[in-house]
Amino acid sequence: MSRPNRIDRIDGAIYRVERAVCIGVLATMVTLVGVGVLHRVFVRAGGVRSKMESLALKLVGSPSGAPSWLGPLLLVVVFWGLAYAAVRQRTVRQGEQRTPRLRALALSGGGVGLLGGLLYLLTTLVPSFGWPQPLSVALMVWVGFLGASMATHDRRHLSLEMGSKIWPKKWLPALGGVARLVTTAFCLFFAYLAWRSLRAHYDEGQRFTFEIQIRSFPEQPLRLPEWVSYAVIPYTFTMMTLRFVKQAWQAFHGIGLEAPGDVPAGMLEDAEGGAKKDEP
């Protein structure tokens, strides 16, 4: 097997890992934000009723003096009913059957029970719930920079390349290779700065992005060192450097000389077809 093919295989494997990590990180971000919203709406520390509990008690005419279990019970009943209605009234496709009543009750009850159990654990084990926001910001940095690395692999990075339009075709391999080497130099410079910055953050080991105080372990909070949040930045610029080196080698051999910023042919065909339809 030739060397370029082997390199492409390794690059493709790294790309698949990046994509899997990016999907996982993005799913974690969405979950954290959703749970954070649920916690703010449904949970109040110090025995204070949440907004939803107060609303439920007002609906039954007992805003004060009610037992502590009445509010949560009303919430379970209300949301069980809403979940049951959603399962039963969902749109049924052709050939499908509507979910039976007993199964709908079980599915909605299981979903509400799982959500209620999660909120209970958050209330009892993690009384302080201010950490999802800084963690989500750190994960957003990972998603953004992993996306940049993946875009370089797919040749979908920002490009204002006009060489393929104005220069003679016989010059394009040399010009394309030089252009990618210049981009490589910039990426290498930023990778160097990013690694130095990461080293500085690592040396300051007492700085943390967030801490989670678990009630069962009051002296052992879970912490995320600040340097972990920024570790993806030097990695991304290093991978971009290596990928632009590969693209420069390919360009010098006449491979992949088309400008990555070009509009795909399919989009041009659709646009031309729409323009023809609009003509009188």
N, C-alpha and C positions, 0 to 999 in steps of 0.2 A: 504494500500500500504506500502511495506517495505521501510525502510529508504534509503538503497542504490539506489532503483529505484527513489525515490523522489530526491535524490542528483543528480542522473544522468540527470533527467529532468531539474533541475535548471542549471546544467552545460551545457546541450545542448542548453538551451535558451540563456545563456550568450554567448556561441559559435556562435549562429546565429546572435546575435547583433554584435559581433566582426567581423564576416565575412561581414555583411552589411556595417559597418563603414569602414572596410579595402577596400572594393570595391569602396565606395564613395570617400575615401581619394585618392585612386589610380587614379580614374577618374579625380579628381580635379587636381592632379599633372600633368597628361597628358595634360589636358586643359590649365593649366597655362604655361607649357613649350611651347605648340603650339602657344598660343596667344603671348607669349614673342618673339618667333621667327618671327611671323607675324609683330609684332610691330617694331622690329628692321629692317625688310626688307622694310616695306611699309611706315613707319612714320619717319619723321625727325622734330625735334623741331625748332622753330625760323623761320619758313617759308622756310627752306631749303628743296629742293626736295629729296624724297627718292630715293633709288637705282632703284626701279622698275619704278618710274616716269621718271627718267632721261633716262633709257633704252627705255621706250616707246616713248619719245620725239625724241630720236636719230633715232629710226626706221622710223619716219615720216619726218626726216630731219629738225627738229626744236628744237635743244638742248637749245636754249636761246631765250629770247624775246617772248615766247609763253604765252598766257593768263594762269592764275593760275588754271583755271578749265580744261584746255586741258589735262594735265597729268592724273588726276583722271578719266576723261571721257574715255581716251584711255584704262586705266587699266580695267574699268568696261566692256568696249566692248570686250577686249581681253579675260578676264576671263569668261565673259558670253559665248563667243564662245567656249572656252575650256570646260566649264561645259556642254554646250549643246551637244558638240561632245561626251563627256563621257557618257551622258545619252542615246543618240541615238545609240551609237556604243557598248554599254555594251553587254556582252554575254547573249543571250536569251536561257533559258532552254527549254527543250521539253515541249510543251503544253502552253508556254507563248507567248505573242505577244510583238513585239517591241513597245516601248513607242511612242505614236503619236507625231507629230511635235509640235503642240500647247501645249500639256502637257509638253513636254521636254523643250520648251521655258519657260514655267511658272516655272517648277521646277528649272532649271538652273538660271533663273532670280531671283527667291526667295532666292536661296542659296547665290548668289553673293551679292544680296541686304542686306541679313542678315550679311554677313561677312563685307561688306562695312560700314553698320551702326555700327557694333561693333568697327571697327577701328576708325570711326569718334568719337564715345563716348570716346574711349581711348585717342584720341588726344585732345579732348576738355575738358573732365572732369578729366583725370588722366595724366597730362603732364609728370610726373616722373614715369617711368616704370621699376625701378630697384628692385621692391619688389618681383616679382615672384620667383627669384632664392632662396633667403633665406626662403621664405615660402615653396617652393618645398623641400628644405633640411629638414625643420621641419616636413613636411608631410611624407617624406621618413623615418624619425625616427619612426613615428607612424605606417607606413606600416610594417617596419621591426620587431618591437616589438610585434605588434598585430599578425603578422605571427608566431612569436615564441610562443605566448600564444596558438594560434590555433594548432600549431604543437604538443604541449604538450597534448592538448585534443585528437588529433588524434593518439597519441603515435607515431609520426613521428620525434621526436626529435633525436638528435645525441646520439647514444648509442653504447658503445663498450662492450656489455654484453656477456660474455662467460659462465655464470653459467649454462645455459640450455644445454651446450655441455659437460661440464667436471664434474659436480657434480651429485651425485645420485638424482634421481627424488624426493625422499621423503624429500630431503633438500631444494628443490627449493622454496616452499612457504616462508620459513623463510629467505633464502638468498635473494629472490626477494624483500620481504618486507623491509629487512634491507637496501638493496641497494637503494631502493626508498626513505627511510627515510634519508639516507645520502645525496641524491640529494636534498631532501626537506630542509635539514639544510643549504646547500649552497644557495638555492634560498631564504630562509628566511633571511640569512645574507645579500645577495645582495639587497633584498627588503628593509631592514633596512637602508642600505647605500643610496639607491635611494630615500627613503622618506626624509632622512636628507638633501640630495642634493636638492630635490625639495623645502623643507622648506627654504633653504638658498636662492634659486632663487626667491621664493615668497617674502621673506623679502626685496630683492633688487627690489622693485616694479618699479623702474625707468628704468630698462633695458628691451628693446623691441627687438623682432626678426626682425620686419620691421614696417614701417609706410607708409600709403597711403595718400597722400595729395590730397584731392578732391578740385577742383577749387571753387565750390560753398560754401565750408566751410573751408576757409583758416586757421582758428584758431582751427579747430577740426579734426585733422588727425585721420584716423583709425589706431589703433595700436594693435599689438599682443604681450602681455607680454611674456618675455622669458620663464617663468616657464610653460606656456601652452605647449610649444614645448616639454618639458621634462616630462610632467605629465604622459605620457603613460608608462614610464620606471618603476616607482614603482608599477603602476597598474599591469604591465605584470608579474613582479617577485612575486607579491602577488598572482595573479591567478595561476601562475606556482606552487607556494608553496602549495596552496589548492588542485590543481589537483594531485600533487605528493603524498600528504597525502591520497587522495582518492585511487590512484593507489597502494600505500603501503598497505592500508586496504584490497584492493582486492587481492593483492599478498599473504598476510598472509592467505587468505581464498582460495587460489589456483586459482584465477581468473586472466587472462591476464598475464601469466608467460612467454609467448613467447617473445623473444627479439625483440623490436620494430625496430631494425636495420636489421632484417632478410630480405632477398630478397623475394618478393612475389612469391607464387607458380606459378602463371601464367607466370611470367618472366622466372622462371627456366624452365618451360615446353617449352617456346618459344626458349630459348637458347639451350636446349637439342635437340629440333626438328631441329634447324638450324645446329647443329653440326653433326647430323645424315645425313642430306642432303649433307654436305660437305665431308662426308666419301666416299672414292672410292668404 
